[in-house]
Amino acid sequence: MIRTVLTFVLVGALGVSGYIAYDRFTERQQLLRVIDRLTTSSRVAQAVVTKRWTEADGTVKTAVRFVELGGDGEPLAAPTEFVVDGETVYFDAYVLKFEHGLVTEGDAMKGRSLVLFRRAFGEHQEPAEGHPLDEAAEDGVPAAYRGDDPPGEAEKALWADFWRYANDPKAAEKAGIRVAQGEAPSMKMAPGRLYDLSVDHAGGLNITVSKVPAVLIGEDS
């Protein structure tokens, strides 16, 4: 009898400890998912210098090829090419950053920061002289976030009311927006380098650099 009771106690204890271990494992996995969503970045565009030269008056010109990428990493449209004054290129964009709770939950529309590329310009140019980058967004919704179905009113409102959210904290809070602002990260771009533009799911725009594969340019840069 005593042996039977001890057996039940032992089995019960093992069951409780197993449940606690499973519960802690589950909590840890949930925490890792939250951390992952808050720290993940997604590539949204790429750019390369195709040519650089100096005019007779000493002005440096830089030719750039830019392509915006979708969520699958594939180009959304044919690359656009433009020339800027100088070696440093600015990529001007509107950026919406959402409340951390929406990001950690992986909200379908607000689970990561959204970017609307506007224009690119050189260090010796006024922003208004820049080359437009997203002319396809006639209703304000960036091409990167378009699916097969037409964008809904809520999605359109995010961009149509962008500056209202930027200037009205209550309206922004109601929409789950933490920050609405313009950002224009810049890079002194060099030929033979590939520039990735990415967005932090809980933050803003970044530019990182790597070598263009030799097979794409015909020589080792």
C-alpha positions as CSV (number, residue, x, y, z in Angstrom):
1,M,0.0,0.0,0.0
2,I,2.8,2.4,1.0
3,R,4.7,1.5,-2.1
4,T,1.5,2.3,-4.2
5,V,1.0,5.7,-2.6
6,L,4.7,6.6,-3.1
7,T,4.4,5.6,-6.7
8,F,1.4,7.9,-7.2
9,V,3.2,10.8,-5.4
10,L,6.3,10.3,-7.6
11,V,4.3,10.2,-10.8
12,G,2.3,13.3,-9.7
13,A,5.5,15.1,-8.9
14,L,7.0,14.2,-12.2
15,G,3.8,15.4,-13.9
16,V,3.9,18.7,-12.2
17,S,7.6,19.3,-12.9
18,G,7.0,18.3,-16.5
19,Y,4.1,20.8,-16.8
20,I,6.2,23.5,-15.3
21,A,9.1,22.8,-17.7
22,Y,6.7,22.8,-20.6
23,D,5.1,26.0,-19.4
24,R,8.5,27.7,-19.1
25,F,9.5,26.4,-22.5
26,T,6.3,27.8,-24.0
27,E,6.9,31.2,-22.3
28,R,10.5,31.3,-23.6
29,Q,9.3,30.5,-27.2
30,Q,6.7,33.3,-27.0
31,L,9.3,35.7,-25.7
32,L,11.7,34.8,-28.5
33,R,8.9,35.4,-31.0
34,V,8.3,38.8,-29.5
35,I,12.0,39.7,-29.6
36,D,12.3,38.4,-33.2
37,R,9.4,40.6,-34.3
38,L,10.8,43.7,-32.6
39,T,14.4,43.2,-33.9
40,T,13.7,41.9,-37.4
41,S,14.4,43.9,-40.6
42,S,13.1,43.5,-44.1
43,R,14.8,44.5,-47.2
44,V,12.7,47.0,-49.2
45,A,15.0,48.3,-52.0
46,Q,18.4,48.0,-53.6
47,A,20.6,50.5,-55.4
48,V,23.9,50.5,-57.3
49,V,26.1,53.1,-58.9
50,T,26.3,52.5,-62.6
51,K,28.6,55.4,-63.5
52,R,30.4,58.3,-62.0
53,W,32.1,61.2,-63.9
54,T,33.2,64.8,-63.5
55,E,31.8,67.6,-65.7
56,A,34.0,70.3,-67.2
57,D,33.0,72.7,-64.4
58,G,34.1,70.2,-61.7
59,T,30.7,69.0,-60.8
60,V,30.6,65.3,-59.9
61,K,27.8,63.3,-61.3
62,T,26.6,59.9,-60.1
63,A,24.3,57.6,-62.0
64,V,22.2,55.3,-59.8
65,R,20.0,52.3,-60.5
66,F,17.3,51.8,-57.9
67,V,14.7,49.0,-57.5
68,E,12.0,48.6,-54.9
69,L,11.4,45.1,-53.6
70,G,8.3,43.3,-52.4
71,G,7.9,41.1,-49.4
72,D,9.2,38.1,-51.3
73,G,12.4,40.0,-52.2
74,E,11.5,40.2,-55.8
75,P,11.4,43.6,-57.8
76,L,8.1,45.3,-57.8
77,A,8.7,46.9,-61.1
78,A,11.6,47.6,-63.6
79,P,14.5,49.5,-62.0
80,T,14.5,53.3,-62.3
81,E,17.7,55.1,-63.2
82,F,18.7,58.7,-62.4
83,V,21.6,61.0,-62.0
84,V,22.4,63.1,-58.9
85,D,24.9,65.8,-58.2
86,G,27.7,64.6,-55.9
87,E,28.8,61.3,-54.5
88,T,26.4,61.1,-51.6
89,V,22.8,60.0,-52.3
90,Y,19.8,60.7,-50.1
91,F,16.8,58.4,-50.2
92,D,13.8,60.4,-49.0
93,A,10.8,58.5,-47.6
94,Y,7.7,58.7,-45.5
95,V,7.9,56.2,-42.6
96,L,5.1,54.9,-40.3
97,K,6.2,53.2,-37.1
98,F,3.5,51.4,-35.2
99,E,2.9,50.7,-31.5
100,H,5.2,47.9,-30.2
101,G,2.1,45.8,-29.2
102,L,1.0,45.6,-32.9
103,V,4.5,44.6,-34.0
104,T,4.8,41.9,-31.4
105,E,1.4,40.5,-32.3
106,G,2.4,40.4,-36.0
107,D,-0.6,42.5,-37.1
108,A,-1.4,42.0,-40.8
109,M,-1.2,45.6,-41.7
110,K,0.7,47.2,-38.8
111,G,3.0,44.5,-37.8
112,R,6.1,46.3,-39.1
113,S,7.1,49.9,-40.1
114,L,5.8,51.0,-43.5
115,V,7.8,53.0,-46.0
116,L,6.8,55.1,-48.9
117,F,9.8,56.1,-51.0
118,R,9.4,59.6,-52.4
119,R,12.6,60.7,-54.1
120,A,16.4,60.5,-54.3
121,F,18.8,63.5,-54.5
122,G,22.4,64.3,-54.3
123,E,24.4,66.2,-51.7
124,H,24.6,69.3,-54.1
125,Q,20.9,69.3,-54.9
126,E,17.8,70.6,-53.2
127,P,15.3,67.8,-52.2
128,A,12.7,69.3,-54.5
129,E,15.0,68.7,-57.4
130,G,15.2,65.0,-56.6
131,H,14.2,62.1,-58.8
132,P,10.7,60.6,-57.9
133,L,10.9,57.0,-56.7
134,D,7.3,55.8,-56.3
135,E,5.1,57.5,-59.0
136,A,2.8,54.4,-59.2
137,A,1.2,55.2,-55.8
138,E,-1.6,57.3,-57.2
139,D,-3.9,56.6,-54.2
140,G,-1.0,57.0,-51.8
141,V,-0.5,53.3,-51.1
142,P,3.1,52.3,-51.8
143,A,3.5,49.6,-54.5
144,A,5.4,47.4,-52.0
145,Y,2.2,46.9,-49.9
146,R,-0.2,46.2,-52.7
147,G,-1.7,42.8,-53.0
148,D,-3.9,41.3,-55.6
149,D,-6.9,43.0,-54.1
150,P,-7.4,46.8,-54.2
151,P,-6.2,48.5,-51.0
152,G,-8.9,49.1,-48.4
153,E,-10.0,52.4,-47.0
154,A,-8.0,51.9,-43.8
155,E,-4.9,51.3,-45.8
156,K,-5.4,54.3,-47.9
157,A,-6.1,56.5,-44.8
158,L,-2.7,55.6,-43.4
159,W,-1.0,57.5,-46.2
160,A,-3.7,60.1,-47.0
161,D,-3.6,61.2,-43.4
162,F,0.1,60.8,-42.9
163,W,0.8,64.4,-41.8
164,R,-2.3,64.6,-39.6
165,Y,-0.9,61.6,-37.7
166,A,2.5,63.3,-37.6
167,N,1.0,66.4,-36.0
168,D,-1.9,64.9,-34.0
169,P,-0.8,62.5,-31.2
170,K,-4.4,61.5,-30.3
171,A,-5.2,60.6,-33.9
172,A,-1.9,58.7,-34.2
173,E,-2.5,56.8,-31.0
174,K,-6.1,55.8,-32.1
175,A,-4.6,54.4,-35.4
176,G,-1.9,52.5,-33.5
177,I,0.9,54.8,-34.9
178,R,3.9,55.5,-32.7
179,V,5.8,57.7,-35.2
180,A,4.9,59.3,-38.5
181,Q,7.9,61.2,-40.1
182,G,10.0,61.7,-43.1
183,E,13.4,60.0,-43.2
184,A,16.2,60.5,-45.6
185,P,19.2,58.2,-44.9
186,S,22.2,58.9,-47.1
187,M,25.3,57.1,-48.3
188,K,28.4,58.1,-50.1
189,M,27.9,55.5,-52.8
190,A,30.7,53.9,-54.7
191,P,30.8,51.9,-57.9
192,G,31.1,48.1,-57.5
193,R,29.0,48.0,-54.3
194,L,25.4,46.9,-53.7
195,Y,23.3,49.0,-51.3
196,D,20.4,47.3,-49.5
197,L,17.8,49.6,-48.0
198,S,15.9,47.8,-45.2
199,V,13.3,48.8,-42.6
200,D,13.4,47.6,-39.0
201,H,9.9,46.2,-38.1
202,A,9.9,48.4,-35.0
203,G,12.1,51.2,-36.4
204,G,13.2,53.1,-39.5
205,L,15.2,52.9,-42.6
206,N,18.8,51.6,-42.8
207,I,21.4,51.3,-45.6
208,T,23.9,48.5,-45.7
209,V,26.6,47.7,-48.2
210,S,28.1,44.6,-49.9
211,K,30.2,43.9,-53.0
212,V,28.3,43.4,-56.2
213,P,29.0,39.8,-57.4
214,A,31.7,39.8,-60.0
215,V,29.4,37.8,-62.3
216,L,27.1,40.8,-62.5
217,I,29.7,43.4,-63.4
218,G,32.2,41.4,-65.3
219,E,35.1,42.0,-63.0
220,D,36.2,41.8,-59.4
221,S,35.6,45.1,-57.7
